[in-house]
């Protein structure tokens, strides 16, 4: 299954690249930012931690060909269910406000603010450690300074 998925991704990338290089109207990254006000990206991260498979979206406001304001949201989670019982789970959400400064076509420096929340819950009725009618649930929040170097 993994080989089939990797083959499909390779072929899709090759087809998209071939269409892009044959098009007379294809824009470079800096030309796209200069000619468009905003863009919306849908994201899926295979290598996110602590659990893979983060999903999210970002709204990019182009402030010119060299600057971009980004509002992004990512979410991931794992649940353990049996029948209709939610035994335990972990959820993580990230909301960020970032600024990107482009140097050239696509190399950029990003910095900003990220609010991260983690939630862990456990249903004590299932495990026989019931001390009250309230499920065991804990949440943690953190405020982070974001800094990145990327080529996109």
VEXTORRO-137152 format. One record per residue (C-alpha): residue number from 1; residue in one letter; x, y, z. Coordinates in Angstrom, 3 decimals. Layout:
// VEXTORRO-137152
<r roza="NUM" numi="A" c1="X" c2="Y" c3="Z"/>
...
//
This chain:
// VEXTORRO-137152
<r roza="1" numi="X" c1="0.000" c2="0.000" c3="0.000"/>
<r roza="2" numi="X" c1="2.835" c2="2.392" c3="0.869"/>
<r roza="3" numi="X" c1="4.561" c2="1.713" c3="-2.447"/>
<r roza="4" numi="X" c1="1.342" c2="2.373" c3="-4.327"/>
<r roza="5" numi="X" c1="0.870" c2="5.678" c3="-2.494"/>
<r roza="6" numi="X" c1="4.468" c2="6.745" c3="-3.143"/>
<r roza="7" numi="X" c1="4.143" c2="5.832" c3="-6.836"/>
<r roza="8" numi="X" c1="0.933" c2="7.854" c3="-7.093"/>
<r roza="9" numi="X" c1="2.554" c2="10.891" c3="-5.424"/>
<r roza="10" numi="X" c1="5.566" c2="10.636" c3="-7.758"/>
<r roza="11" numi="X" c1="3.357" c2="10.443" c3="-10.864"/>
<r roza="12" numi="X" c1="1.106" c2="13.302" c3="-9.726"/>
<r roza="13" numi="X" c1="4.131" c2="15.492" c3="-9.009"/>
<r roza="14" numi="X" c1="5.674" c2="14.631" c3="-12.378"/>
<r roza="15" numi="X" c1="2.437" c2="15.422" c3="-14.255"/>
<r roza="16" numi="X" c1="1.972" c2="18.735" c3="-12.417"/>
<r roza="17" numi="X" c1="5.597" c2="19.701" c3="-13.071"/>
<r roza="18" numi="X" c1="5.281" c2="18.833" c3="-16.764"/>
<r roza="19" numi="X" c1="2.108" c2="20.906" c3="-17.096"/>
<r roza="20" numi="X" c1="3.732" c2="23.824" c3="-15.282"/>
<r roza="21" numi="X" c1="6.870" c2="23.862" c3="-17.454"/>
<r roza="22" numi="X" c1="4.839" c2="23.643" c3="-20.663"/>
<r roza="23" numi="X" c1="2.538" c2="26.498" c3="-19.722"/>
<r roza="24" numi="X" c1="3.448" c2="29.929" c3="-21.086"/>
<r roza="25" numi="X" c1="1.518" c2="31.638" c3="-18.290"/>
<r roza="26" numi="X" c1="3.184" c2="29.900" c3="-15.326"/>
<r roza="27" numi="X" c1="4.207" c2="32.291" c3="-12.554"/>
<r roza="28" numi="X" c1="7.149" c2="32.103" c3="-10.217"/>
<r roza="29" numi="X" c1="6.452" c2="32.226" c3="-6.497"/>
<r roza="30" numi="X" c1="7.355" c2="35.915" c3="-6.217"/>
<r roza="31" numi="X" c1="5.247" c2="36.822" c3="-9.276"/>
<r roza="32" numi="X" c1="2.276" c2="34.972" c3="-7.785"/>
<r roza="33" numi="X" c1="2.600" c2="36.857" c3="-4.470"/>
<r roza="34" numi="X" c1="2.941" c2="40.159" c3="-6.335"/>
<r roza="35" numi="X" c1="-0.153" c2="39.579" c3="-8.523"/>
<r roza="36" numi="X" c1="-2.514" c2="38.013" c3="-5.942"/>
<r roza="37" numi="X" c1="-3.874" c2="39.488" c3="-2.722"/>
<r roza="38" numi="X" c1="-4.467" c2="36.262" c3="-0.780"/>
<r roza="39" numi="X" c1="-4.300" c2="32.486" c3="-0.911"/>
<r roza="40" numi="X" c1="-5.690" c2="29.579" c3="1.088"/>
<r roza="41" numi="X" c1="-3.606" c2="26.452" c3="1.752"/>
<r roza="42" numi="X" c1="-4.912" c2="23.105" c3="2.989"/>
<r roza="43" numi="X" c1="-2.276" c2="21.209" c3="4.959"/>
<r roza="44" numi="X" c1="-1.618" c2="17.598" c3="5.888"/>
<r roza="45" numi="X" c1="1.549" c2="16.688" c3="7.785"/>
<r roza="46" numi="X" c1="2.760" c2="13.103" c3="7.799"/>
<r roza="47" numi="X" c1="5.628" c2="13.802" c3="10.215"/>
<r roza="48" numi="X" c1="3.969" c2="15.896" c3="12.911"/>
<r roza="49" numi="X" c1="4.651" c2="15.155" c3="16.561"/>
<r roza="50" numi="X" c1="3.474" c2="13.744" c3="18.942"/>
<r roza="51" numi="X" c1="1.091" c2="11.954" c3="16.547"/>
<r roza="52" numi="X" c1="1.347" c2="11.929" c3="12.759"/>
<r roza="53" numi="X" c1="-1.455" c2="13.092" c3="10.532"/>
<r roza="54" numi="X" c1="-1.991" c2="16.727" c3="11.481"/>
<r roza="55" numi="X" c1="-4.577" c2="18.483" c3="9.354"/>
<r roza="56" numi="X" c1="-5.058" c2="22.189" c3="8.959"/>
<r roza="57" numi="X" c1="-5.458" c2="25.281" c3="6.837"/>
<r roza="58" numi="X" c1="-3.729" c2="28.594" c3="6.448"/>
<r roza="59" numi="X" c1="-4.824" c2="31.940" c3="5.062"/>
<r roza="60" numi="X" c1="-2.011" c2="33.925" c3="3.464"/>
<r roza="61" numi="X" c1="-2.366" c2="37.663" c3="2.900"/>
<r roza="62" numi="X" c1="0.229" c2="38.890" c3="0.412"/>
<r roza="63" numi="X" c1="1.544" c2="42.314" c3="1.436"/>
<r roza="64" numi="X" c1="3.704" c2="42.577" c3="-1.667"/>
<r roza="65" numi="X" c1="6.155" c2="40.265" c3="-3.363"/>
<r roza="66" numi="X" c1="8.499" c2="40.173" c3="-0.326"/>
<r roza="67" numi="X" c1="6.084" c2="40.048" c3="2.677"/>
<r roza="68" numi="X" c1="3.245" c2="37.740" c3="3.661"/>
<r roza="69" numi="X" c1="0.940" c2="37.670" c3="6.710"/>
<r roza="70" numi="X" c1="-0.198" c2="34.135" c3="7.628"/>
<r roza="71" numi="X" c1="-2.985" c2="32.884" c3="9.915"/>
<r roza="72" numi="X" c1="-2.807" c2="29.101" c3="10.280"/>
<r roza="73" numi="X" c1="-4.551" c2="26.312" c3="12.189"/>
<r roza="74" numi="X" c1="-3.397" c2="22.711" c3="12.703"/>
<r roza="75" numi="X" c1="-5.114" c2="19.892" c3="14.589"/>
<r roza="76" numi="X" c1="-4.245" c2="16.302" c3="15.429"/>
<r roza="77" numi="X" c1="-5.599" c2="13.684" c3="17.779"/>
<r roza="78" numi="X" c1="-5.828" c2="10.048" c3="18.748"/>
<r roza="79" numi="X" c1="-8.790" c2="8.372" c3="20.414"/>
<r roza="80" numi="X" c1="-9.265" c2="4.903" c3="21.815"/>
<r roza="81" numi="X" c1="-12.867" c2="3.774" c3="21.338"/>
<r roza="82" numi="X" c1="-14.719" c2="0.558" c3="21.935"/>
<r roza="83" numi="X" c1="-18.235" c2="0.303" c3="20.587"/>
<r roza="84" numi="X" c1="-19.718" c2="3.691" c3="21.582"/>
<r roza="85" numi="X" c1="-17.406" c2="4.273" c3="24.543"/>
<r roza="86" numi="X" c1="-14.668" c2="6.895" c3="24.408"/>
<r roza="87" numi="X" c1="-12.020" c2="5.230" c3="26.536"/>
<r roza="88" numi="X" c1="-9.232" c2="7.771" c3="26.228"/>
<r roza="89" numi="X" c1="-7.900" c2="10.387" c3="23.866"/>
<r roza="90" numi="X" c1="-5.373" c2="13.064" c3="23.069"/>
<r roza="91" numi="X" c1="-6.046" c2="16.216" c3="21.020"/>
<r roza="92" numi="X" c1="-3.692" c2="18.991" c3="20.015"/>
<r roza="93" numi="X" c1="-4.529" c2="22.282" c3="18.292"/>
<r roza="94" numi="X" c1="-2.254" c2="25.061" c3="17.099"/>
<r roza="95" numi="X" c1="-3.297" c2="28.546" c3="16.030"/>
<r roza="96" numi="X" c1="-0.630" c2="30.852" c3="14.685"/>
<r roza="97" numi="X" c1="-0.171" c2="34.389" c3="13.425"/>
<r roza="98" numi="X" c1="3.056" c2="34.682" c3="11.461"/>
<r roza="99" numi="X" c1="4.886" c2="36.983" c3="9.076"/>
<r roza="100" numi="X" c1="7.091" c2="35.726" c3="6.257"/>
<r roza="101" numi="X" c1="9.843" c2="37.760" c3="4.606"/>
<r roza="102" numi="X" c1="10.858" c2="36.380" c3="1.203"/>
<r roza="103" numi="X" c1="14.398" c2="36.742" c3="-0.093"/>
<r roza="104" numi="X" c1="14.296" c2="36.033" c3="-3.807"/>
<r roza="105" numi="X" c1="11.738" c2="33.694" c3="-5.323"/>
<r roza="106" numi="X" c1="10.742" c2="31.284" c3="-2.546"/>
<r roza="107" numi="X" c1="13.360" c2="31.242" c3="0.261"/>
<r roza="108" numi="X" c1="11.818" c2="32.895" c3="3.330"/>
<r roza="109" numi="X" c1="12.263" c2="33.743" c3="6.974"/>
<r roza="110" numi="X" c1="9.177" c2="33.333" c3="9.157"/>
<r roza="111" numi="X" c1="8.457" c2="34.621" c3="12.626"/>
<r roza="112" numi="X" c1="5.371" c2="35.103" c3="14.771"/>
<r roza="113" numi="X" c1="3.171" c2="33.793" c3="17.584"/>
<r roza="114" numi="X" c1="1.648" c2="30.309" c3="18.058"/>
<r roza="115" numi="X" c1="-0.948" c2="29.280" c3="20.677"/>
<r roza="116" numi="X" c1="-0.815" c2="25.540" c3="21.313"/>
<r roza="117" numi="X" c1="-3.376" c2="23.577" c3="23.333"/>
<r roza="118" numi="X" c1="-3.220" c2="19.922" c3="24.383"/>
<r roza="119" numi="X" c1="-6.076" c2="17.930" c3="25.854"/>
<r roza="120" numi="X" c1="-5.879" c2="14.461" c3="27.394"/>
<r roza="121" numi="X" c1="-8.952" c2="12.654" c3="28.666"/>
<r roza="122" numi="X" c1="-9.722" c2="9.337" c3="30.293"/>
<r roza="123" numi="X" c1="-13.090" c2="7.844" c3="31.182"/>
<r roza="124" numi="X" c1="-12.630" c2="6.405" c3="34.702"/>
<r roza="125" numi="X" c1="-15.934" c2="4.475" c3="34.586"/>
<r roza="126" numi="X" c1="-14.428" c2="2.118" c3="32.040"/>
<r roza="127" numi="X" c1="-11.345" c2="1.383" c3="34.123"/>
<r roza="128" numi="X" c1="-13.121" c2="0.957" c3="37.481"/>
<r roza="129" numi="X" c1="-11.409" c2="3.898" c3="39.198"/>
<r roza="130" numi="X" c1="-14.481" c2="6.072" c3="39.413"/>
<r roza="131" numi="X" c1="-14.216" c2="8.677" c3="42.171"/>
<r roza="132" numi="X" c1="-16.876" c2="11.028" c3="40.801"/>
<r roza="133" numi="X" c1="-19.243" c2="11.387" c3="37.859"/>
<r roza="134" numi="X" c1="-16.749" c2="13.600" c3="36.029"/>
<r roza="135" numi="X" c1="-14.350" c2="12.205" c3="33.452"/>
<r roza="136" numi="X" c1="-10.641" c2="12.768" c3="34.023"/>
<r roza="137" numi="X" c1="-9.623" c2="15.520" c3="31.639"/>
<r roza="138" numi="X" c1="-6.641" c2="17.810" c3="31.583"/>
<r roza="139" numi="X" c1="-5.751" c2="20.680" c3="29.273"/>
<r roza="140" numi="X" c1="-2.492" c2="22.542" c3="28.843"/>
<r roza="141" numi="X" c1="-1.867" c2="25.735" c3="26.901"/>
<r roza="142" numi="X" c1="1.394" c2="27.216" c3="25.744"/>
<r roza="143" numi="X" c1="2.310" c2="30.434" c3="23.990"/>
<r roza="144" numi="X" c1="5.238" c2="30.068" c3="21.606"/>
<r roza="145" numi="X" c1="7.460" c2="32.347" c3="19.584"/>
<r roza="146" numi="X" c1="7.737" c2="30.949" c3="16.062"/>
<r roza="147" numi="X" c1="10.890" c2="31.191" c3="13.943"/>
<r roza="148" numi="X" c1="11.513" c2="29.318" c3="10.693"/>
<r roza="149" numi="X" c1="13.635" c2="29.202" c3="7.563"/>
<r roza="150" numi="X" c1="11.972" c2="27.557" c3="4.586"/>
<r roza="151" numi="X" c1="11.776" c2="27.326" c3="0.846"/>
<r roza="152" numi="X" c1="8.205" c2="27.286" c3="-0.403"/>
//
